[in-house]
């Protein structure tokens, strides 16, 4: 098990209403959450317990509120045990994960997979269809070639990219539900679940926390995938800040939510600059290059973190107009998109989350 860090180390800005707390040292993440109000505090939940670990290639922090510190500690640690278990299934980076073993063998023969891996692959493929191909889990090989965020990052030649964008994409992933197997009809296919795995983990851990605590209250900060559990200790909404993509040390705007998640994809997360051009990690599967459809930050609000995770990536690739059409046609999700000029575009129902630009 990975070493645990206490208290939560975070590069996001933690703001208590009217009081700016000290920013905890770590890399700036996608979203910022604002802490508990100073008035009307529920004394029965006056203990705050926070823990941080690294999983899924990013820093994750769980913060819970309650009256029993030992209970909070136990629930938080078991939550991270679950994170580690899920990472060992879904990670494309860990060489001994179930997904990595699938990627090594599935082009040769059908490979039997666990129920959870099958479920997540099927869900990702459904979002591929919903987004008309924008969310594509089949381009793990191309993601590895770009290597963005690693020591191997480099600008690819078009000749290297072409084989990956001329194939069948997710159509090359063949699922046999009866036998619980997955087969790749092309040896170029490598599944990468980075657009859905953290969201699935957040949903799973929230469910465990809610089952384990009488009055669950807290925040999951999964690398900018912010999941709120219940409401704040004074009964009010959580104030979630959206990072300014043009100045990640600042907050662009704030939304207010209860028992919901706020997930953002942005071009300021992992990137490198070469010859004055920024190459970020969100690849357009139709071009093979970093997405450049006019959105530099895509934030989705909803109750299901996996869905918000998938939609934030897909919308970043689709651009403002197509993304607004997609989100406005769905129930239970809303969005804030920031374009290249720094302008905000919101879905029709965003008013219920009181989005305010800072």
Steps between C-alpha positions, in 0.01 A plus 500: 500500500626847418610734780236741622540869558312694765362766473384539139767638272344685212590752236144609465390801703303417812286798595288518816221751439647846563829342623769384259676195637864421433538321165647156564804424290434294193440545132195714409206278416194559288251623758504678831268428787393749763479379860243505778323817607603660830143550623238240587764228532369156597688420823414133463736493201775728626786266410660528157713211378697526176735260324692513171646228278618467141294276271405502131802722429378790714460616858171401666369651823210381714365737767223388735315668788354325804506455876721189528857547376583129512194422289592774251855365480384144441249596229755722324774237502265231373391741227860525384533122515212494251681760285805277490292196408329685214829642374635145477209420269463813284845659473667500159826612666549221754662212315333235716148645495216298349462756219871484414481122478198536273687746278795263467294200392164601352628546143609136499191338648187580703593570862272430793448808717346575838145627533619848599738538207233375261250747648730799465600412144134464402412835662790671323385357168149634565649849550695452179171450317329786685780740408518371142855376549646793694566288810717218368657252741675310219784753451713397797786420262489851357486649850812303587679623186434865588611431857365835621586554864785248489871516422423360155265778386558620146319634193405216269538499123182455299637168372500368857146620566332390176469126580311581820243731341437287191383193689162403641562657840265361764352276229814289536408411859297179484307403813350159572279551805401134525863388533613826671778551246648794312683475167679764292462456124800731446841474665510883519218504755590561863221597739553805721227562760640830626180685405277283720703311762539779758132580468406137557731492804339815644152353459605171660671666796215742560262204514724327755526815714124555496442138604759531779397828664169595659516860376764506223661836433815579306691561179683267263760688297612253237740708297242766424212256491319649799231290666297653781346267757183637654496867591728718710482472876281813521253355248603726214641412157863435421659779296715347227743720313582445134866562427586783262662312208698810401632546854469172694592665830170690486132405513299580185156450652307322775206259503296389802406132537376247754578129464618551141827483310679764295748369241721709274726419204748773412807569288705608803520158663775312317674663209828611350590790276715468189570782254238711675224237462330341802445125466258376770390149591139498368537346156246536220451144370403633155829689449737330742614839629408685821139619472459857376128560446479831684450373857783532754297390802194274514318460832212257549272489806291194584437226752707229325872569497581244231250661264630849576857378448416356158296802391763755602755330274258452211377859515852638504555322169162588346514879549243743639204465262493120477563467873215731598270305268613174662463617861171683444362178356582301814333489841685545827814669369598863445814664368728802492732531201779759481611586147833614359413863572416432864124526454263268690222305326245328725235235445134590536461378858819641655308769691400246767867469596544878531801527272678829569802620309771642723 
